[in-house]
Amino acid sequence: QMIHDPPLVYIALIDNLEERQDVNLSQIFHNETQDSLDLIPIRDHIYENNYDFNSFSSAEVFMILLTLFQALPKPLISFEIQDKIFSNTNNKLIRQEDMTKAVSIVIEQLKTKERNLFFRFLIILKKYWPSKEQIQKTTDDESGDILNVCIDILALSILHEHLDRNQRHDFIVACLYEEKKN
């Protein structure tokens, strides 16, 4: 729980990912990669309070970070904040301008510790997220599906299942592109 600062393990995982140059989100979220990951050794490593993750692959470190986010009793972006932002949408698809405003409001509403972790997480995503040009170059269906799976899993990691899929998807894409502009 983030009563004090975000737990050391989150910070250590994010810092380790930030130092790496080989994180490929499309590859990490490819079914073959996900199916081959064994997260038990890294979990045991964490239980031993060993926060040196250099002996683990980038995919393992990234997936354990997402697993920890998903295991939080409340999502990183609280239900209350999600309700404030999305309750006025009347279940319509949200326009991109509205979602960009939602990202700004979420950032303002987060408590300092959650904001710190949210920003650290977004910095990692910003570093490794493909540019719009790279995404447009990906014309085959499989790569597009992998990006959608990636977006869904990232969104579920910080919002859990409180919002509908379209809202989660739109929000995480807005976060990625809002951060990418900076």
C-alpha positions in Angstrom: 0.0 0.0 0.0 1.2 3.5 -0.8 0.6 5.0 2.6 4.2 6.4 2.5 6.2 6.6 -0.7 5.5 4.1 -3.5 7.0 0.8 -2.5 10.7 0.4 -3.3 10.0 -2.6 -5.5 7.9 -0.4 -8.0 10.6 2.2 -8.1 13.4 -0.4 -8.6 11.5 -2.1 -11.4 10.8 1.2 -13.2 14.4 2.4 -12.7 15.7 -0.9 -14.1 13.4 -0.6 -17.2 14.4 3.0 -17.7 18.1 2.0 -17.9 17.5 -0.6 -20.5 17.6 -0.1 -24.3 15.9 -3.4 -25.4 12.3 -3.0 -24.2 10.0 -3.7 -27.2 6.4 -3.5 -26.1 5.1 -5.1 -29.2 7.3 -8.1 -28.6 6.5 -8.3 -24.9 2.8 -8.4 -25.6 3.1 -11.0 -28.4 1.4 -14.2 -27.3 4.6 -16.3 -27.8 6.6 -14.1 -25.5 3.9 -13.9 -22.9 3.4 -17.7 -23.0 7.1 -18.3 -22.5 7.6 -16.0 -19.5 8.2 -17.6 -16.1 7.6 -14.9 -13.5 8.1 -17.2 -10.5 11.9 -16.7 -10.3 11.5 -12.9 -10.3 8.7 -13.0 -7.8 11.0 -15.1 -5.5 13.8 -12.6 -6.1 11.5 -9.8 -4.9 10.4 -11.9 -1.8 14.1 -12.1 -0.9 14.2 -8.2 -0.9 16.6 -8.3 -3.8 15.9 -5.4 -6.1 18.7 -6.0 -8.6 16.8 -7.1 -11.7 19.7 -7.2 -14.2 19.7 -10.9 -14.5 16.1 -10.9 -15.8 14.8 -10.1 -19.3 13.1 -6.8 -20.0 9.9 -8.7 -20.7 10.0 -10.4 -17.2 10.7 -7.1 -15.4 7.9 -5.3 -17.3 5.3 -8.0 -16.8 6.1 -8.3 -13.1 5.6 -4.5 -12.8 2.2 -4.8 -14.5 1.3 -7.8 -12.3 2.1 -5.7 -9.2 0.0 -2.8 -10.5 -2.9 -5.2 -11.2 -2.6 -6.7 -7.7 -3.1 -3.4 -5.9 -6.4 -3.6 -3.9 -7.4 -0.3 -5.5 -6.2 0.8 -8.9 -3.4 3.4 -9.2 -6.0 5.9 -10.5 -8.7 5.5 -7.8 -12.3 4.7 -8.5 -13.3 8.1 -7.3 -11.1 9.9 -9.8 -12.3 7.6 -12.6 -15.9 8.4 -11.7 -15.3 12.1 -11.6 -13.7 12.0 -15.0 -15.9 9.5 -16.9 -19.4 9.8 -15.3 -20.3 12.7 -17.5 -19.7 10.8 -20.7 -23.1 9.1 -20.8 -21.4 6.0 -22.1 -20.6 7.7 -25.4 -17.3 7.3 -27.0 -15.0 10.1 -25.8 -13.6 12.5 -28.2 -9.8 12.9 -28.2 -9.9 16.5 -26.9 -12.1 15.3 -24.0 -9.7 12.5 -23.2 -6.7 14.9 -23.2 -8.6 17.0 -20.6 -9.3 13.9 -18.6 -5.6 13.1 -18.5 -4.9 16.6 -17.1 -7.7 16.3 -14.5 -6.5 12.9 -13.4 -3.0 14.3 -12.9 -4.4 17.1 -10.8 -6.6 14.7 -8.7 -3.9 12.1 -7.9 -2.3 12.2 -4.5 1.4 13.0 -4.6 2.6 9.5 -4.1 0.3 8.0 -6.7 1.2 10.9 -9.1 4.9 10.1 -8.6 4.3 6.4 -9.5 1.9 7.3 -12.4 4.5 9.7 -13.9 7.3 7.2 -13.5 5.2 4.6 -15.3 4.3 7.0 -18.1 7.9 7.9 -18.6 8.7 4.3 -19.2 5.8 3.9 -21.6 6.8 7.1 -23.4 10.3 5.9 -23.9 9.2 2.6 -25.5 5.9 3.4 -27.1 6.1 3.4 -30.9 5.6 6.7 -32.6 2.5 7.4 -34.7 4.7 6.9 -37.8 5.9 3.5 -36.5 2.4 2.5 -35.8 1.2 3.5 -39.2 4.0 1.5 -40.8 2.7 -1.5 -39.1 0.1 -2.6 -41.6 -0.3 -6.2 -40.9 -3.2 -7.2 -38.7 -1.2 -9.2 -36.2 0.9 -6.2 -35.2 -2.2 -4.0 -34.8 -3.8 -6.6 -32.6 -0.7 -6.8 -30.5 -0.8 -3.0 -30.0 -4.5 -3.3 -28.9 -3.6 -6.1 -26.5 -0.8 -3.9 -25.2 -3.1 -0.9 -24.7 -5.7 -3.1 -23.0 -3.2 -4.6 -20.5 -1.6 -1.3 -19.7 -5.0 0.3 -19.1 -6.2 -2.5 -16.9 -3.0 -2.2 -14.9 -3.7 1.3 -13.7 -7.5 1.5 -14.0 -8.5 -2.2 -13.2 -11.9 -3.0 -14.6 -13.8 0.0 -13.4 -14.3 1.7 -16.7 -15.6 0.1 -19.9 -13.0 -1.1 -22.5 -13.4 1.9 -24.8 -12.9 4.4 -21.9 -9.8 2.5 -20.7 -8.4 2.3 -24.2 -9.0 5.9 -25.0 -7.6 7.0 -21.7 -4.3 5.1 -22.0 -3.8 6.2 -25.6 -4.4 9.8 -24.5 -1.8 9.4 -21.7 0.7 7.9 -24.1 0.3 10.7 -26.7 0.0 13.4 -24.1 3.3 12.3 -22.6 4.8 11.8 -26.1 4.2 15.5 -27.0 6.4 16.6 -24.0 
